[in-house]
Amino acid sequence: MQLHISPSLRHVTVLPGKGVREFIKVKVGSRRLSYRMLFYSLLFLTFLLRFVFVLSAVDTIDGESKCSTIGCLGKRLGPRILGRRPQSTVPEVIYQILEEPMSKDELKGRSDIPQTLEEFMADMKESKSDAKTFAIKLRDMVTLMEQRTRTAKIQEYLYRHVASSSIPKQLHCLALRLANEHSTNAAARLQLPSAELVPALVDNSYFHYVLASDNVLATSVVATSLVKNSLHPAKIVLHIITDRKTYYPMQAWFSLHPLSPAIIEVKALQHFDWFSKGKVPVLEAMEKDQRVRAQFRGGSSAIVANNTEKPYVIAAKLQALSPKYNSLMNHIRIHLPEMFPSLNKVVFLDDDLVVQTDLSPLWDIDMNGKVNGAVATCRGDDKFVMSKTLKSYLNFSHPLISRNFDPNECAWAYGMNIFDLEAWRKTNISQTYHYWLEQNLKSDLSLWQLGTLPPGLIAFHGHVHVIDPFWHMLGLGYQENSSFADAESAGVIHFNGRAKPWLDIAFPKLRPLWSKYINFSDKFIKSCHIRAS
């Protein structure tokens, strides 16, 4: 007998086995699906049985120690489908041992702790230890390595702090020789600028640049690179501001090394009328800042001796002790409107940068009524340098900060800034700056830890016009992987960070971009043994 089922499943025909055409027809109602369901059920069961067979076969091939193919699908997904997690194969005793707290002195004088992973593995194979012994040995080895790594990191930070904070003997020599030259050589005591060029100092048709520094060599590099790369050197007026001790060496250098046709003015802080009259807010804030830092920081020895703080916190505190962050040269930019009352616009330059292009187009930038033209530091190809927002500098766990600012707002950079002094005088930026310095002191330096950029970010908040990053490439002083090609093609490069180009810790591949503006055959440079590398 043969059974034929029509494709629609509505007719079933039964034929006798001997070929007789007698047959029985069974008509299935169009709405009754019992045969259809039966057919699909049989089809599904057939497929399922084959799938289970394949899983079992592959799982057997994999074995119990492996779980890499489709044969483990049931083992992996089954517990999760049922809402359970697969059981860990790590013995519970290992977790217990690794979670036990250890004191620092527990490992002192121990000679049985493996020093390398190779020693550890050899020890385990030889002793055939149980899980508890394995965990104890592993914990002791890792803890010892952590302690040594922490100590090494802190020592590195301390050495970098000392290297970056000290004045190299070559720079000290240069300042002394120039001071001596100033006292013995009339040519080193020239009026800068000469009397006939003095009117240009307040002439807004010139391009006015301001540089505040007590480093003669660094200042000479900025000035030389600025003038040499300018298409209009005769229109440059560079106002150099320095302190009392560096004034004579600075005057001697630029008297003996003129950068004609550019106009160079060298002026000490005490030569400004506003500085010598009454109280100067920034000086008062700096005096208080020094007292607070002495009280709460305790010096580098106390910082390094702290056994509880993480290395990066210690590094930040050491950096806060750097003389740079408490230097008047670093704060003086906030008083530019008072220092240059006749000027409408200036470009302020730090002493750790190099100018590699003509900067006169900066005067054509429409600032849209803003005061500060700066490069934003929250976007760019270099994610290490160009990823800074306000939370990178300000302490948003403090309510005074969190109430007033957005942590994700883009930060900007000091170092090469266009300042519209005319627009600045219509604002309260300088007062805001000093107000927040006071608030930080009252909060025991808890609003931010170091530098003049954090209070600058606050004071200029809402007054910044973002300019093209071509005009200011950052980070050459604290990361060696800065692209040389990118640095070479930037308009201005900034060696911000500890690895200043005049220090021994400068990055060798980047230093030539700075040192090429030094004449190493100059008698003062040679006598102080200042070399290219």
Disulfide bonds with the S-S distance in Angstrom:
Cys173-Cys528 2.13
Cys378-Cys410 2.00
